[in-house]
Structures are given as structure tokens and as C-alpha cells.
Amino acid sequence: MLLDMAGSDPAPVTLVVGDEELLAERAVSQVVAAARAMDAGAEVHDLVGSKVTAGELTQLTSPSLFGDRTVVVIRSAHDLGKDVIAEVVAYAKRPSDDVVLVLAHPGGVKGKALVDGVKKAGAEVVTVTKVTKAGERLEFVKGEFRRAGRGISGEAAQALLEAVGNDLRELAAACNQLMFDTEDKTITPAAVARYHRGRAEVTGFNVADSAVEGRLGEALEQLRWALSTGVAPVLLVSALAGGLRSIAKVAGAPRNLRGGQLASHLGMPPWKIERVRKQVKGWGPEGLSRAMQAVADADEQVKGAGADPAYALEHTVQVIVASRTGR
């Protein structure tokens, strides 16, 4: 489930539980947006569980002399230390009126004391479940267009799934790209076919394919053209991340799986598996790790941590190509 927070105030403490990363991120963003709707000047502290120290939450949630609202987001909350978990649970029992605390936990046994504790303290709980069924993925695609005030026919949604695969981030990026590239109120199968046969405009997927295949000059040229035609930097980062994740999935797939079994295991259409198999050549675990870290850094840069998203993306493409070739 995701929150419907239109016109409502966020709870003092919200716990987002689930390992569907994209949906969890969106749930956290909804709470932060609702807090900012209450107070546009609210200060947001975005923390990672493994780096939160004892006493830090107490410091961040202390009353402000000026009555300003504070939003504290703790991601990967399963990595919080025991003493910090105790501090968070104690705070959740008596939260501040001027603070919105959001905790993102992937579920599972690790950090379960935090989940149990804040639930018992009365926190708002948002559960994001893994999207595994074909019908759920179809509904996700349709929902992406509904959220933007657009539509997509059932046949077109199915065609998009077959072309892109089951990864939610890749699907979301493809939906956004289709909406950017077309003006139709409702996306048709013809529009999906046109888009995936190749267009004059460069998409994030073109950039990603060129980068992971080691074609630096082509990747940089496509990247600059994509940016100049209005493709959002966050979509380009998502496409690069998707390309690397696909390589990691195919490279790590069990050797004894073939055909439909392999497609089902990986959540990819057979044609895409064949394409990625060709891209896997030249990649090793260390290079893949370096490339993924570069994309993670770029993700932070384009979401506000850096002043120049274009430079961050160009640097990331260069690192990806160098990591593939070993230079």
C-alpha cells in the first residue's frame, strides 16, 4: 500500500516497510512532500541507518527556538545500532510536534526490534509489497500514466512490459520517456512499437547501451543530445543503473537455466536476455561494482547534492566505460 496524503498532514512518525525499493522511496517522498506542504521552509535531514550515531536523533529532534518544522528521514533503518534503535523507539513514544520522522526498513529479521517498537508506539505504518505478478506489473504501468493525467491501453501496457521487462525502475523510466516523447492523451500499441523500434531522439536506454558496451564517444554524444532535448537527468541515471543491474542479473544467473525458465527467473523477456548476454562480455565483478558505485554517486548529484548534473552524468559514463575495459 502507498499513502494517499493529498491535503492531509503527515503523522509524527511514519514507518515504511518493504523491499520494493522504488515504491518505498516514493512512500518516503510522499511524507516529506506533505511535511513541506505544511511548512515550505522545513529543514530535511536525510540519513542512512549505518551512519546514525547515538544521540544524533535527539539532537535533530530538539525543539527549535524559532518553531521551525524539521523532517528526519532514516533510510536502511535495519542497519541502525542497538543503542540508536532504543533511542528511536523511545522518541516514537513521545514525538515532537515540530518534527516529522520517517523510517524506511526493508523488512526481514535484521532490525526487527525497531519495527516492533515503533509499531507498538503508534507510528503510521506503510507497507510496500514486492510486485511479482504480471497483473500487478500491468497495473503499475497503468498507474504511472494515471498519476500524470494520461492513459495507456491494456494492449499497449502489455507491449511495454514485453519490451522493457519486470524491473519497476526501468518500467517507470520507460513510462516517463513515453509521456515525454508523445502528446497522445492515451498511449497506443503503435506508440510503444514506434518508441522501441528506435527514434531520432535519443533515450536513456540508448545512452546506457552505448556505455555498458564500451562505446564512449557515442555514449557521450547521445547523453548530450538527450539532455539538450529535455530528457530529465534522473531518468538517464535510472537507465544507466538499469543497464548495469541487467548485466549483473544475467551474469549471476544459474548456468542450468535456459529459455523460459531463465526468462522467468530473471524477470526479463528472452530477447533482452540475449542482448544483455552480449553486453556481459568484458565485464567482471570489480568493474561492475565500480560502475554501480559511480551511478549511485550520480544519483545523489542529480537529486540535489551537486551543482552540475550534466557533468556528473558525463563523468559517470566515463567511469562505466573505463570499468568495463579495465582501464
N, C-alpha and C positions, 0 to 999 in steps of 0.2 A: 504494500500500500504506500501511496505517496500523500503528502499533506495537501489539502486544499485550503490555503491560507488567505485567499482573497478577502481583503477587508477585515481580517482578524489579527489580533495581537499574538505574538509568539509566546509559548509557555516559558517560564523562567528557566527550566531545564528540559532539553529535548535529547532523547537517546535515539540515534539512527542505527538500526541493527540489520546487517545483511552484507553478503559478499558480492552483490551485483554492483560493481564499482561505479558505473555511470549513474545508476538510479540513486545510489547512496550520496554521490556528490550533488545530484540535483536536489535531493531532500535537504541536505545541509544548506545549499544555496537559497532554497525557499525560506528557511528560517532566518538566515542572515538578511535576505531582502525584506522580509516582514519587519525585522527589527529596525532596519534603515528607513522603512516607510513610516515608522513611529517617530524616528529621530534621524534625520538625514546626516547629522554630524556624529552619529555613533561611531566610536572607535572599535575596530575589529582586530582581534588578536588571533591569528591562525597558527596553531601549534601542532606538532607531531608528538604522539604519545611517548616515544622513546627518549625525547629530549626535554620533557617536562620535569622539572625538579621539585622537590618538596618545598612547600611554601610559595611557589610561583602562582598557583591558583588563588591563594589567599591574598597575595599582593595585587593581582589583576582585578579581583572582585571587591576590593576595599572601596567603601563609599567615596565618591568624588566630591571635592569641595564645591564644584560648580554644578553638581547634579547631572553630569553628562552620562548618557547611556553607554554601556560597554558590551561588546559581543565577544565571547571567548569560544573559539572552535578548537576542539581537540580531536584530530584525526588519528587513526590507528590506535584507538584508546586501549586496545588489548595489550599494547606494549608499555602501558603505564606501570611504574613500580608499585609495590605493595603499599608503601607509605603514602604515595600520591593517590592511589585508589581510595585509601581510607579518608584522605583529605577531600576528595571529590564527593564521596558518599555523604560525609558529614555536611558538606556545603549544600548538597541536594536536599537535605532535610530542612535547611533554613536558608533558602536562596535570597539574594539581594533583590530589591525591587528595581534597581537600576542596571541589572546585568541579565544578559541572555546567554546561557551556557548551552553549547551544542556538542554532543559526544558522538563520534562515529566509530562503531565497533563492528568488525566483520562477522561476528558470531563465533561459535565454537567454544572450546573449553578454556582457552587462554584468556585471562582477564574476566572470567565469568563472575567473579566476586563484584566487579564493577557493575555489570549488567544487573545482577540480582539486587545489589544495594540501591542503585538509583531508581530501579523499578519500584522497590519497596518504599522508597522515599516519595514516590508520586510523580516521577518525571513523565513527560509526554513521550510515548514510545512510537517510533515509526519503523515498521518492518519492511525491508525491501527483499523480496524473494528472487531467487535466480530464475531468469527467463529461459526455460528449457524446451517448451513445446512449440511446435510450428504455429499453432493458432495464437499463442501468446506473442510470438515474434511478429506475426501479421498485425496483431492489434497494436503492438508497439509502433510499427511503421505508420499505421493509420493515425495513431495518436500524435506522432511527430507533426503531421500535416494539420491535424485539428488544432493543435496548440498554436499554430501560426495562422489560423484562419483560412487554411487551404484544405484541399481534399485529394484523395487518391483512390482510384477504383480498386476493387479487390484483385482483379487480374493484374493491374499494374504493381500493386504491393507484392504479389507473389513473384512477379518478374524481377522486382528489385531484390527480393530475398535470394532468388536463384543466382542473380548476378553478383551480389556482394557477399553473401554468406550470413552467418548467425551472430557474429560479434556485434554487440549493441553499439559500441563506439563507431565502428565502421558504418553501421546502418544509419546512425544518427547523422554522421558526416555526409553520407550519400543523400539522405533526405534533404539536408540543408543545401547541399550543392544543387540538387534538382530544383528546389524552390528558388534558388538564386538564378539558375540558368533558364528557367521557364516563367512565362507570365500566366499560363492557364490556371484558372481557379481550381480545377481538378486535374491531377496528373493522370495521363492515359498510358496504356502499354506502349503506344508508339513513342511517347516522350522518353520512357525508360529505355527502349531499344535504341533510340537515337543517341541518347546520352552515353550508353555503354558501348556503342559501336565506335565512338570517338568523335570529338567535336573540334572546331577550330580553337575554341577557348581551352586553356589548359586547366585541368582539375588537380586537386591534391593527390589523387591516385596516380596521375601521370608523373608528378614530381617524385612520389615515393618509389614508383617502379624504377625510374631512372637512377635514383640514389642507391637503392639496395642492389642494383645491377652494376654499380660502379661507373656509371656514365656521368662524371662530374660536370663537364661543360653543359651537357644537355639538361641536367637536373637544375643547375643554377639558372639557365636561360628560362626554363619552364617556371621555376619559382618566381623569378622577377616578373614574368608575364602574368602569372596568376595573381600576384599582389597588385599589379597595375590595373587589372581588370576587376578588382574588388573582392577577390576571394579572401575571406577572413583568415588571419594568421592562425587562430585557434583550430580551424579546420585543416590547415596544412600540417600543423603539429599532429593532429589526430590521425591524418592519413599516413604520416611517417611512422607513427607509433604502431598503427595497424599493420603496415608492411613488415615491420620488424617482428611483431608478435606472430604474424603468419609464418614467417621463416622459422621462428623458434618452435612453433607448434608442429610444423611439418618435419623439422629436423629431429624433434624429440618423439615423434610418433613411433609406436611399436612396429617393428620390422615385419611382423607376421600378418599385419592387416593390409588388405587390398580392396580396391574397388569401393563398393557401397559401405562395407564395414569401416574402411578408413575415412570415408566422407562423413559417416555418422559420428565416428569418434572425434574427428577434428571440428565438426560443425561447419564444413566448407563444401561447396559444390565441387564435383570432380574436376571440372575444367580449371578451377582456381588452384586445386592441389597440384595439377600438372604444371601450371605456370610457376607456382612457388617452388616446386622441386628444382626447376631450372635456376631460380634465384638463390637457392640454398648453396650452390657451388661457390666456393670462395669464402664462405662464412665459417667461423669457428666460434666456440663458446666465449672466449675472451673478447673477440672483436664485437660479437653481438652484445655482450654486456656493456662495452664502452659506448656502442651506438645507442643503446637504450637509455643509458645514463645521460647522454647528450640530449636526447629527446625529452627526458624528464626535466633537464635544466631549461630547455627551450620552452617547455610548457609553463614553467614559472615566469620566464621572461615575458612571454606574450600575454600573460594574465596580470601583468602589472608590476612585476619585480624588476623589469628592465625598461630602459628608455627607448630602445630601438628594436622592435620585433623583427623587422626585415633583416637586420644584421644578425640577430640571434638565429634566425632560420637559415641564413646562408652559412653561418658557422656550423650549425648542426648538420647540414647536408655535407659539408666538407669532412666533418668527423665521421659521418656514416660511410662515405666512400673510402676514406683512409682506413677505417676499421675493417672494412671488407677486404681490402687489398693487403693489409698488414703494414702499410707504410707509416 
